Amino acid sequence: MNRILSAAGRFELVVSNLSLALLVVVLAAQIFFRYVLHVGLSWSEEVSRFAFVWFVYISASVAAQRGAHIRVTLFARLLPVNERLTFLLADIIWIIFNTFVVWAGILLIQRTLTYPVYSTSLFLPLAYIYTVIPLAHALMIVRIVERQWRSWKHGVPLIAGEDAANREAGT
């Protein structure tokens, strides 16, 4: 199981980094061609938008795995219940939301395969671009469960930096 999670983690990092690198290179090329050569690239805006979307979705999964996803912790700490149980309940709600998005994303892909929609300048079927939606949310479900497991089994903090913050506070 650890090998599968490790391979998924490498996949996420590679796809995320490649998407970011593609975004930067295409935007730099677009700027160079537009302002130096005075010629616009018709495809660059579309490629950079798709790369950005893939980067954001896959990076969200990486953030979930590392416990770096945005989370409001103030209210969880003010409640009279156990903080771990509060975060477990919040993560269950997050998993339910992600499950809905995976399901809706699969329906979207099925619909765009049945009734193809193509990108404007590259003429790519958008079903390929939309695959990141259910993929990233499925990965987030795995990462949320993995993070909770590591928290309950090995005492790893659910929120990134919590162990350092607890050491500084003396708790």
N, C-alpha and C positions, 0 to 999 in steps of 0.2 A: 504494500500500500504506500509506503514511504517513497518507493521508486516512482510510482505513478504521480504522486503529489509533487515530487521533485521535478519530474519531467514536465508536468503542467506549469510549474513555477518557471522553469527555463523557457518554455514556450511563451508564457506571458511576457517575460522580460525581453525575449528576442523580438516578438511581434511589436511590443510597445516601443522598444528602441528603434527598430526599423521604421515604424510609422513616424516617429518623431524625426528621425534622420531624413526620411523622404520628404516630410513637410518642410524642413529647413532648406534642403537642397532645392526643392521646387520653388519655394518662395524666393530664394536667392537668385535662381535662374530667371524667374519672372521679373524681379527688380532689375537685374542686369539687362535683360532683353528690352524691357520697356524704357528704361532711362538712359542706357548707354547705346544700344543699337536702334532704339526708337521703333521697335517691332514688338507687338504683343504676342504672347503665346496663348492660343485659344484654349488649350487643355489644362494649363497650369492651375487655374483657380479651382477647377473641378477635382484634380488630383490632390491638391493641398487640402481641400475640404474633406475628401474621403480619408486621407491620411490622418487628419485631425480627429475625425469621428472615431476611427479605429484606435488611435492613440488614447483618447479619453476613455472609451469603454474598456479597453484592456487594462489601462492603468488603474481604473477603478477596482478591478479585480485584484491587482497587485496591492493596492492600498488596503483592501479588505483583509488580505492575507497578513499584512504587516501590522494591522491594527491602527492604521493611519487614516482611515476613512473619517470624514467629519462626523462628529457625534456630540450631542449635548449631554454633558455629564453632571451638570450642576443639579438638575432636578433629581437624578438618580441618587445623588449623594444626600439630598435633603429628605428623601422618603424614609419612613421608619422601617422599611423592609431591607433585607439583605441586598447589598449593591450587586453582587454577582447574579442573584436571581432577577434583579431588575434588568441587567444587561442581557441575561438569557432571554427574558421576555421580549426585549427590544429586538434582539437578533432573530427570534422566532417570527416576529412581525416582518422584519426585513427579508427573511427567507420566503415568507408567504408572498410578499410584494414581488421578489425576484422570480418566484415560480409563475406568477401571473404574467410578468414581462416575458419570460421564456416562452410561455404558451402563446401569448399575443404575437411575439416575434416569429414563431414558427408559422402561425396563421398568415402573417404578413408575407413571409417568404413563399409559402404555398400559393398565395394569391398572386404574387408578382411572377411566379413561375407559370401559373395558369394564364394570366393576362400580363404578358411581359411589359415592363416599363424600362426604358433605356435612359441612360444619362445623356445630357444634351450634347456635349462635345466629343466624348469618347465612345458613345454608343454602347456602353457596357450595360448588361442587364443589372438593374439595381438590386435584384435578389442576392447577388454576390456581395454587394456592399452591406445589405441588411443582415447578412449572416452574423455580423458582429453583435447584434442585439441579443439574440438568444444565447449565443456562445459566451459572451462576457457575463451575462446574468447567471448562467449555469455555473460558470467558474466562480462567480461571487458566492453562490450557494455553497459550493465545495469549500471555499476559503473561509466563510463564516463558520461552518461546522468544524473545520480544521482548527480555527482559532479558539472556538469554544472548547473543543476537545483538549487542546494543549493547555488551556487555562484551568480546566477542571482536573486534568490528569497530572500536569507538570507544574502548575502554578504560574504559567506564563501570563503576564498582564494582558487584558483584552485590548487595552489602549496603548498605542506606541508611546514610549517615554514614561509610562506610569511607574515602572520600577525605579527609574532615576529620580522622579519627582517624590516618590515615597521615601527614598533614601535621604534626600535633602530635607524632607519634613521630619525625618526621624521616626517614621512609622514602619 
